[in-house]
Amino acid sequence: MAVPCTGVILAGGQNKRFDGQNKAFISIGGKRILDRLLDVYAQRFDQIVLVTNDPAAYTDVDALIVTDHYSVRSSLNGLHAGLFAAAHEYAFFAACDSPFIKGELIQRLLDAVTPKVDIIVPSTSAGYEPMVAVYKKTCLPAMVSQLERDLLKIQGLFRKVRVKTLDEADLRKVDPHLISFFNVNTPGDLVLAEALYQQNG
């Protein structure tokens, strides 16, 4: 590993499109999405943090369980809580509905870390992927500033800190189909995820 890094899983979504069912516990190929992520994280991180506003649901998870510091519901809030709790200067983030995160992609992001960069974020034809990215603790003051002013867009940070992007061509070298960025947001996505699992294992 290029730098010591904490692995953070964001499990704070409201799951409205799954009738309140926790997406982290949905199974693909007979295995919960959360457990798929934990398997990848366990190979690369000596600290795993899970951010949730329902800690009791995760008593079986071998991770440091933390909750948001601010009452507003936003992904930025989860990023702040996870980065604040991280034991290391850097933290890699992924959402709990990402079943196919590749360790090779995580490593590629970590290899791009330099002392003069605060965020390493993938950039694809779909845009930035700020929920599959590496953040440095130097981002915390800017996160707090935004949260306290109710400015909740993650990309608002990009104007306040030093950002390095990895372009799609670079990312495809380690994740040819960019499957790491696939999220299970709807029942239709779950059907597609099962098909992708059957194709790729």
C-alpha positions in Angstrom: 0.0 0.0 0.0 1.3 3.4 -1.0 0.1 5.1 2.2 -1.6 4.0 5.4 -5.3 4.4 4.9 -8.6 3.7 6.6 -11.4 2.1 4.7 -14.8 3.7 5.2 -18.2 2.3 4.3 -21.1 4.8 4.1 -24.3 3.2 5.2 -26.5 6.2 5.8 -29.0 6.2 2.9 -32.7 6.1 3.4 -33.3 3.3 0.9 -36.6 4.8 -0.2 -36.6 2.8 -3.5 -36.3 -0.4 -1.6 -39.3 0.2 0.7 -37.0 0.9 3.6 -35.0 -2.4 3.2 -31.3 -1.8 4.1 -29.4 -2.1 0.9 -26.2 -3.2 2.7 -28.0 -6.4 3.7 -29.3 -7.3 0.2 -27.7 -10.4 -1.2 -26.0 -10.8 -4.6 -24.8 -14.3 -5.5 -25.9 -15.4 -2.0 -23.7 -12.8 -0.2 -24.7 -9.5 1.3 -23.3 -6.4 -0.4 -21.8 -5.3 2.9 -19.9 -8.6 3.3 -18.6 -8.2 -0.2 -17.2 -4.8 0.6 -15.8 -6.0 3.9 -13.9 -8.8 2.2 -12.2 -6.4 -0.1 -11.5 -3.9 2.7 -10.1 -6.6 5.0 -7.4 -7.3 2.5 -6.2 -3.7 2.3 -7.1 -1.8 5.4 -6.0 -2.3 9.0 -8.9 -0.1 10.1 -12.5 -0.2 8.8 -15.1 2.4 9.7 -18.8 2.1 9.0 -20.9 5.3 9.1 -24.5 4.7 9.9 -27.4 6.4 11.8 -28.6 2.9 12.8 -25.7 1.4 14.8 -27.8 -1.4 16.3 -28.3 -2.9 12.8 -24.6 -3.5 12.5 -23.7 -5.3 15.7 -22.3 -8.3 13.7 -19.9 -6.1 11.7 -16.2 -6.1 12.6 -15.7 -2.4 12.1 -15.6 0.9 14.1 -19.3 2.0 13.9 -19.8 5.8 14.0 -22.7 8.2 13.3 -23.0 11.5 11.7 -22.0 14.6 13.6 -24.6 16.8 12.0 -28.4 16.3 11.9 -28.7 17.1 8.2 -28.9 14.0 5.9 -26.3 14.2 3.2 -23.4 12.2 1.8 -21.1 15.0 2.8 -22.1 14.4 6.4 -21.1 10.8 6.1 -17.8 11.7 4.5 -17.1 14.0 7.4 -18.0 11.4 10.1 -15.9 8.7 8.4 -12.8 10.9 7.9 -13.1 12.3 11.4 -13.0 8.8 12.8 -10.2 7.5 10.6 -7.0 6.6 12.5 -5.0 7.3 9.4 -4.4 10.6 7.5 -6.2 9.2 4.5 -9.5 7.4 4.1 -11.0 5.5 1.1 -14.7 5.7 0.8 -17.4 3.6 -0.8 -21.1 3.3 -0.3 -22.8 0.2 1.2 -24.7 -0.4 -2.0 -21.5 -0.9 -4.1 -21.2 -4.7 -4.6 -18.3 -4.8 -7.0 -15.6 -2.5 -5.7 -12.3 -3.8 -7.1 -9.2 -3.9 -4.8 -7.1 -3.0 -7.8 -9.1 0.2 -8.3 -8.6 1.1 -4.6 -4.9 0.5 -5.0 -4.7 2.7 -8.1 -6.3 5.6 -6.1 -3.9 5.1 -3.2 -0.9 5.0 -5.6 -2.0 8.4 -6.8 -1.7 10.0 -3.3 0.9 12.7 -3.0 1.6 15.1 0.0 0.2 18.0 -2.0 -3.2 16.4 -2.8 -6.2 16.4 -0.5 -8.7 14.4 -2.6 -8.1 11.7 -5.2 -11.3 11.2 -7.2 -12.1 9.1 -10.3 -13.5 11.0 -13.3 -15.5 9.1 -15.9 -17.8 9.9 -18.8 -20.5 10.0 -16.2 -18.7 12.7 -14.2 -16.8 12.7 -10.9 -17.2 9.7 -8.6 -16.8 11.4 -5.2 -18.3 8.4 -3.3 -15.5 6.1 -4.5 -12.5 8.3 -3.6 -9.7 9.0 -1.2 -9.9 11.9 1.2 -7.2 13.4 3.4 -7.9 14.7 6.9 -6.9 18.2 5.6 -10.4 18.2 4.1 -12.1 18.3 7.5 -12.2 22.1 8.0 -13.7 22.7 4.6 -16.3 19.9 5.3 -17.2 21.5 8.6 -17.5 24.9 6.9 -19.9 23.6 4.3 -22.0 21.5 6.8 -22.4 24.4 9.2 -23.7 26.6 6.3 -25.9 23.9 4.9 -23.9 23.6 1.7 -24.2 19.9 1.1 -22.7 19.3 -2.4 -19.5 17.2 -2.1 -18.1 18.9 -5.2 -18.2 22.2 -3.3 -15.1 20.9 -1.5 -13.3 20.7 -4.8 -12.9 24.5 -4.9 -11.5 24.6 -1.4 -8.9 21.8 -1.4 -6.3 20.3 -3.7 -7.9 17.7 -6.0 -6.3 15.1 -8.2 -8.5 13.3 -10.7 -7.9 9.9 -12.4 -9.4 9.8 -15.8 -11.4 6.9 -17.3 -8.6 5.6 -19.5 -6.4 5.2 -16.4 -9.2 3.6 -14.4 -10.1 1.1 -17.1 -6.5 -0.3 -16.8 -7.5 -1.9 -13.5 -11.3 -2.0 -13.9 -12.0 -2.5 -17.6 -15.8 -2.2 -17.3 -15.8 0.3 -14.4 -17.8 -2.1 -12.4 -16.5 -0.6 -9.1 -18.9 2.4 -9.7 -22.0 0.3 -10.0 -24.6 0.9 -7.3 -27.8 -1.0 -6.4 -30.2 1.9 -6.2 -33.4 0.3 -7.5 -34.9 -3.2 -7.7 -33.9 -3.1 -11.4 -30.3 -2.5 -10.4 -30.5 -5.6 -8.2 -31.6 -7.7 -11.2 -28.7 -6.3 -13.2 -26.3 -6.9 -10.3 -27.2 -10.6 -10.2 -26.6 -10.8 -13.9 -23.2 -9.1 -13.6 -22.3 -11.5 -10.8 -23.1 -14.5 -13.0 -20.9 -13.0 -15.7 -18.0 -11.9 -13.6 -18.2 -13.8 -10.3 
